[in-house]
Amino acid sequence: MKRILLPAMIILITLSCKREQTEPATHENQETVTASTTYAEISRKEGGYWEGREYMEGNFKNVDTLMVPAEHTDHSWFIRYEGPGWENNQIGYRLYLDWRNAIDIFGKKVDTLVLPYVGQDGFDSYHEEQPWGQDILKAGKSMGIGGYGRILNDTVAHFRNVSNTTAIVENLEGKSIVHINYENWKTGNDSIDLNTQLSILASDRYTKAVLKPSQEIEGLCTGIVKFENVPLSKKEGAKWAYIATYGNQTLVSDDDKLGMALFYRLDQVELQKEGVNDHLVIFKPTTQELTYYFLGAWEQEPNGIKNETDFFTDLDQKLNTLENTNSL
């Protein structure tokens, strides 16, 4: 009876977005999850205890809202795969919900939703090849792909000093959203609140990012992680522009190809420049919403973009859409 009920239970749990899973999923029951939608989640441990910076024992439970505890930092093992994740049938992303605040990419070899099964062993085995794919981007000290911070004296300040950070996930029909609210983010001599929204649709690879600062500050920025011997490409339209990289820039192998791109509004941007770890896009001071899009395109994605020519053709089509409609 248990084997008969399990697939139906998985489908119901996934659709409600209120699961509690404590065992790793197999490739077999990954296939029971529908591929025609989007998904966002954040999963924290409960039933354990803090020992210094690490959360010991306990089991992961998905929640709709999480206020990050003061003890949490990188590699605390408290949040499954270290932050919220969002995906569609082509690609997945995650944000490190700690001082790093970088955005990473889950490359997918299947056209199904996989995040409910990632990191269920409590460790970072997703850095290694799995049937569904793997974490493919090495963010290092950068903001990853489309992350955000503040450039001060040629150094990007991440989120080391924040009074409270709250993440909320929302799953709608054909769209999933991660909301993150940062209270009293201190950088330099300034302290602001920052509200962010990261959303993904049922089709295509991009995430739409919206940032809303409470005060005008110089240097609020986003960008793409830099890799040696992977050149930056840029293209501007009348209203929008993009920066992009394509080449050997994954954790998978020395010949594995990944394309990354970031689209931004020219009237919202002060300049594009090179940082120490990132190709930077620096915004003008404002309290209005700042909107940009970012995407990854992995060559191992099923029916995906397999070469540099097709990658830039896709980017040019998106730039044309943005020029004509102001949105993707």
N, C-alpha and C positions, 0 to 999 in steps of 0.2 A: 504493500500500500504506500509506503514511504517513497519508493521510486516512482510510482505513478503520480503522486501529488507534487513532487519537487519541481518539475518544469513549470507547472501552472503557478505555483507559489512564486517562483522567480519572476515570471512575467508580471504578476499582480504587484509584487513588491517594487519592481523597477518603475512601473507606471506611477505608483503613488509617491515615489521618491522618499519613502520612509522605511529604509531597510536596516536591518541589523545583521551583518555578516561577520562571522568570526573564523571561517575557514577559507582557504584559497579556492577560487573557482577553477574549473577545468575548461579546456577549450570546447568540450562537448556542450556544457550549459551556457557558454558564451553565445552559442549559436541560437539559443532560445530567445535572446533579446532582440527586439525589433531594430532594423537598421534605418527606418524611415523617419527618424525624429532626432531631437537633440537632447542633451542631458548635462546637468551641472550638479555637483555634489561637494559637500565637505563632511569629512568623517573624523571624529575625535575618539580618543580612548576614554573609557569610564571603568570604574571598579578597581583602578590601580592607585598608585601613589607617586608623588614627586620625590625624587632623591637627587637633590641638586638641580641640575639643568635637564635631567632625564626623567621621563615618566615610565615607571616600572610596572610590568604586568598589565592587567586590564584587557579589555576587548574593544574593538572599534565599533562605533555606532554612528550612523549618519544623522545629522541634525540640519535644520533649516537655517539656524542662526548660531554663530559662535563668537563670543567675545574672547579674544586671545588672553590666556592667563599670563601674569607677570613672569612666571618661571619659564615660559616657552621661548625657545630660541632655535637656531638651526640644529638639526639632528637630535631633537628631543624625543622623537618617537611618539609624540602625543597626537599629531595629526597625520592621518594616512597620506602617504606621498607628500607630506610637508605643507599642504595647503589646499585650497579649493581647486577643483578641476572642471573643465567644460569640454564638450566634444560634439561632433556630429559623426556621420558615417565615414568621413574622409580623414579627419585629424582630431587630435586631442591636445589640450593645453593645460598647464597648471601654473599656479603662482605660489612662490615660497612665502608663506604667511609669517614671516619673521623679518629681522633687520635687513635681509638681502633684498626681498621684494622683487626678485627677478621672475620673468615668465619663461617657462620651459616648454618643450614640444614633446608630445608622445606621437611617434610615427606609428602608423597602423598598417598592418598587412591584411586586415579583414575589414569588411564593410558593415560591421556591427558595432554596437556600443560596448565598450570594454572597461570603462572606469570603475564600475562596481567591483571588479575583480583585481584591480591593480593595487599592489602593496598590502594585500590581506595577510601576508606572512609577517607583517610588522617591520619588515626591513626594506632595503632598496634593491631587491632582485629585479625590479623593472629596468635597471640599467643594463641588464643582460638580455639577450635575445629570448623572446617569449613567442608562443604561437600567434598571439595577436599583434606583436610588434615590440616596441621598447621605447624608453626615454632616449632620444637621439641627440639632444643639444647639450653641449657643455657651456654653461653660462659663466662659470668662473666668477670673477669680480665684476662682471658686466650686469646690465639690466636684462640680459637675455634678448628675447624678441618682443618688442613693444612694451617692456616694463617702463617704469617711470621713477624719477628722482629729481635731484636739483644739482646743477653744476655750480660748484664754488671753487674758484682758484684752480680751474682745470681738473678738478676731481669731482666725481659724482657722489653726492651725499645720498645714501639710501635711507633706511628708516630705523636707525639705531635709537632714536629718542622720540617715542610716541607715548602719550599718556594712555590711550585706549585704542585698540584696533578691533573692529567688528566686521565679520563677513556674513553675508546673507546670500543664499542661493535660491533661485526662482526658476521653475520649469513651466513654460507655457506651451501652447500648441505651436510647434514649428520653431520655437525660439527658447533658448536658455540664457540666463543672466546670472552673473556674479556681481554683487554689490559689496564694496569694501569702504568702510568709513574710518578715517584716521583722525583722532582727536589730539590736538595739541602736538603736531609734528614740528619738532624743533630742528632747524638747520641754520647755521651761522647765528645771526642776531634776531632771527625771525621765528615766529611760532604761528602755524596756521592749522585749520582743519581742512582735510581734503576728502571729498567724496568721489568715488570712482565707480564706473559701471563697465563691465566687460560682457559682451553678448555675442552669441553665435547662432546662426540660422541653420536650417535643415540641409541646405546645399552650399557648396563652395567651402573654401578653406579659411576664410578670413574671420577675424574677431574685430568687432567695432568697440573702440575704447572711448569713453567720455570721462573727462576729468573736470571737477569743479572745485577750485580753491576758494577758501573763505576770504582771502585777502590777496592783493596784488603783490607778487614777489618776482624778482628777477631770477632767471635760470631754471625754472621748471622745465623738465626735458623728458624725452623718450629716446629710443634708439634701437640699434641692432648690434649684437655682439660682433666684435672684430676678430677675424682669424688671419693669420699670416698666409700670404700668397693667395688670398681670396679677395679680388678687387671689388670696390664699390661702384655701382652704376647709379646714375641719377637721371631723372627726366622731369621736366616741368611743363605744365600746361598753363592756361591763363589763370586758373583758380586753384588747382590742385597740383601736387607733385609726388614723386615717390623716390625713395632710395631702396636699393636692392643688392643682394649678394647671391651668387650661385657658385657651387663648387664642393670641394671636399671639406665639409665643416660639420661632421657628425661624429658621434662616439662609436659608430658601428664598425667602420673599416676605413682604410686609407683611400679607397676608391669609391666610397659611398657618396652620393650626390644629394644635396639639399639646397633649395632656393628659399630665401627669406626676403620679405619686402615690407615696407611701411609707407602708407599713403597719408599725406597731411595737407591741410589747407594753408595756402601761401599767406593769406591775410592774418593767420593766427601765429605765424612762426617768425621769430626774430632772425634766426640763421640756422644753417646746417653746417656742422664742423666735425672734425675728428677729435675724439677724446682718447684717453689712455686705453680703455677697454671697449669702447663703443663707437659706432658711427652715430653721431648725436643729431637730434632735431630739438632745437631750443625754442620754447614758446615765448611770446610776448607776455608781459605782466597783464593779468586780467582776473576778474572774478566771474567772468562768463564761462560757459561750458566750452571746453576744448575737445574737439573730435578728431580722431584719427583711426586708421585701420591697419592691422598687421596680419601677416599670413606666413605660413611655412608650406612648402611643397616638396615632399619626399619622394624620391624616385621609386621606392618600393611600395608605395601606396597602390592598391589595386586600381587599374584603369586610370592611373594618375598621370601627372606630367613627368615625362621621362628624360627630357633633355633641356639644355639652356635656351635653345631657340623657342621651344614651346612655352617655356616659363616666361620669357619676356614678351611673347605674343599675348599671353594671358594678362600680364601686368598692363600692357598698353591698352587692351580692351577695357580693363577696369578703370584706368585713368580716363579714358574717353567717356565711360559711364558717369564717373564723378564730375567731369567737366559739364556734362549735359544735364544731370539730375541732382548733383550735389550729395548723392548718397549711393551706397551699394546695396 
